[in-house]
Amino acid sequence: MLIRYKKSYDKIAMGLLSFMPDEKDLKKLLQTKNLYETEDNWQLFLWKEDDDIVGLIGAVLDGDTVEIRHISVNPSYRDQGIGKSMVKALKQMYEGKKVVPNKYIVNFFHKCAENEDLS
Ligand SMILES: CC(C)(COP(=O)(O)OP(=O)(O)OC[C@H]1O[C@@H](n2cnc3c(N)ncnc32)[C@H](O)[C@@H]1OP(=O)(O)O)[C@@H](O)C(=O)NCCC(=O)NCCS
């Protein structure tokens, strides 16, 4: 289930964000987390599986467009459909808006869409 980020989750969120290829530098990582905490149009969510937080998805809202900037799943929980479920849940949350990926996420995003077409 997708839950909204709050400050008490900041350590786990940092850990998950750090799996993104463009968040390897600690300074950049802290800046990104700060943007999600302070900017109204930067929206961060976590994925809860039973009692564990195992995934993260973050997006930037700009008018009718929602651009996914970050998506990450704890390595122990990968290949179980959690990434795809987070994309689906985000699309449902922003129904009526155009959800798009950034350049790091584009391949995975299209992979999710392919699977949706089959289901
Ligand atoms: C990308 C990521 C979020 C996928 O999460 P996940 O929960 O394992 O994804 P799902 O189980 O829903 O989907 C797995 C499928 O996506 C594919 N996939 C994984 N990463 C992919 C990528 N970067 N591009 C395209 N397809 C990808 C897998 O090969 C798998 O395909 P299959 O169903 O044909 O076997 C996860 O691998 C991750 O956290 N990676 C590190 C963070 C990262 O690099 N994010 C940016 C790239 S999206």
Ligand as a Chemical Component Dictionary entry (heavy atoms), coordinates in Angstrom:
data_LIG
# 
_chem_comp.id                   LIG 
_chem_comp.type                 NON-POLYMER 
_chem_comp.pdbx_formal_charge   0 
_chem_comp.three_letter_code    LIG 
# 
loop_
_chem_comp_atom.comp_id 
_chem_comp_atom.atom_id 
_chem_comp_atom.alt_atom_id 
_chem_comp_atom.type_symbol 
_chem_comp_atom.charge 
_chem_comp_atom.model_Cartn_x 
_chem_comp_atom.model_Cartn_y 
_chem_comp_atom.model_Cartn_z 
_chem_comp_atom.pdbx_ordinal 
LIG C1  C1  C 0 13.531 -0.498  -11.010 1  
LIG C2  C2  C 0 12.928 -1.101  -9.737  2  
LIG C3  C3  C 0 12.208 -0.007  -8.960  3  
LIG C4  C4  C 0 11.949 -2.198  -10.124 4  
LIG O1  O1  O 0 11.285 -2.642  -8.955  5  
LIG P1  P1  P 0 10.689 -4.135  -8.854  6  
LIG O2  O2  O 0 9.745  -4.170  -7.710  7  
LIG O3  O3  O 0 11.801 -5.117  -8.855  8  
LIG O4  O4  O 0 9.895  -4.213  -10.241 9  
LIG P2  P2  P 0 8.734  -5.235  -10.635 10 
LIG O5  O5  O 0 8.890  -6.504  -9.846  11 
LIG O6  O6  O 0 7.433  -4.544  -10.586 12 
LIG O7  O7  O 0 9.069  -5.473  -12.157 13 
LIG C5  C5  C 0 10.159 -6.262  -12.454 14 
LIG C6  C6  C 0 10.342 -6.248  -13.969 15 
LIG O8  O8  O 0 10.900 -4.976  -14.361 16 
LIG C7  C7  C 0 12.138 -5.196  -15.020 17 
LIG N1  N1  N 0 13.040 -4.092  -14.699 18 
LIG C8  C8  C 0 13.691 -3.861  -13.550 19 
LIG N2  N2  N 0 14.432 -2.746  -13.664 20 
LIG C9  C9  C 0 14.232 -2.272  -14.904 21 
LIG C10 C10 C 0 14.730 -1.153  -15.624 22 
LIG N3  N3  N 0 15.600 -0.288  -15.054 23 
LIG N4  N4  N 0 14.307 -0.969  -16.891 24 
LIG C11 C11 C 0 13.433 -1.828  -17.468 25 
LIG N5  N5  N 0 12.937 -2.913  -16.851 26 
LIG C12 C12 C 0 13.347 -3.126  -15.576 27 
LIG C13 C13 C 0 12.629 -6.539  -14.492 28 
LIG O9  O9  O 0 13.525 -7.105  -15.405 29 
LIG C14 C14 C 0 11.335 -7.316  -14.382 30 
LIG O10 O10 O 0 10.949 -7.789  -15.656 31 
LIG P3  P3  P 0 10.111 -9.168  -15.861 32 
LIG O11 O11 O 0 8.763  -8.932  -15.225 33 
LIG O12 O12 O 0 10.042 -9.318  -17.347 34 
LIG O13 O13 O 0 10.906 -10.212 -15.170 35 
LIG C15 C15 C 0 14.050 -1.751  -8.869  36 
LIG O14 O14 O 0 14.783 -2.645  -9.659  37 
LIG C16 C16 C 0 14.998 -0.749  -8.242  38 
LIG O15 O15 O 0 14.756 -0.277  -7.123  39 
LIG N6  N6  N 0 16.129 -0.410  -8.914  40 
LIG C17 C17 C 0 17.073 0.534   -8.364  41 
LIG C18 C18 C 0 16.565 1.937   -8.489  42 
LIG C19 C19 C 0 16.646 2.426   -9.912  43 
LIG O16 O16 O 0 17.611 2.205   -10.623 44 
LIG N7  N7  N 0 15.580 3.164   -10.303 45 
LIG C20 C20 C 0 15.590 3.781   -11.613 46 
LIG C21 C21 C 0 15.350 2.834   -12.740 47 
LIG S1  S1  S 0 13.621 2.484   -12.878 48 
# 
loop_
_chem_comp_bond.comp_id 
_chem_comp_bond.atom_id_1 
_chem_comp_bond.atom_id_2 
_chem_comp_bond.value_order 
_chem_comp_bond.pdbx_ordinal 
LIG C1  C2  SING 1  
LIG C2  C3  SING 2  
LIG C2  C4  SING 3  
LIG C2  C15 SING 4  
LIG C4  O1  SING 5  
LIG O1  P1  SING 6  
LIG P1  O2  DOUB 7  
LIG P1  O3  SING 8  
LIG P1  O4  SING 9  
LIG O4  P2  SING 10 
LIG P2  O5  DOUB 11 
LIG P2  O6  SING 12 
LIG P2  O7  SING 13 
LIG O7  C5  SING 14 
LIG C5  C6  SING 15 
LIG C6  O8  SING 16 
LIG C6  C14 SING 17 
LIG O8  C7  SING 18 
LIG C7  N1  SING 19 
LIG C7  C13 SING 20 
LIG N1  C8  SING 21 
LIG N1  C12 SING 22 
LIG C8  N2  DOUB 23 
LIG N2  C9  SING 24 
LIG C9  C10 SING 25 
LIG C9  C12 DOUB 26 
LIG C10 N3  SING 27 
LIG C10 N4  DOUB 28 
LIG N4  C11 SING 29 
LIG C11 N5  DOUB 30 
LIG N5  C12 SING 31 
LIG C13 O9  SING 32 
LIG C13 C14 SING 33 
LIG C14 O10 SING 34 
LIG O10 P3  SING 35 
LIG P3  O11 DOUB 36 
LIG P3  O12 SING 37 
LIG P3  O13 SING 38 
LIG C15 O14 SING 39 
LIG C15 C16 SING 40 
LIG C16 O15 DOUB 41 
LIG C16 N6  SING 42 
LIG N6  C17 SING 43 
LIG C17 C18 SING 44 
LIG C18 C19 SING 45 
LIG C19 O16 DOUB 46 
LIG C19 N7  SING 47 
LIG N7  C20 SING 48 
LIG C20 C21 SING 49 
LIG C21 S1  SING 50 
# 
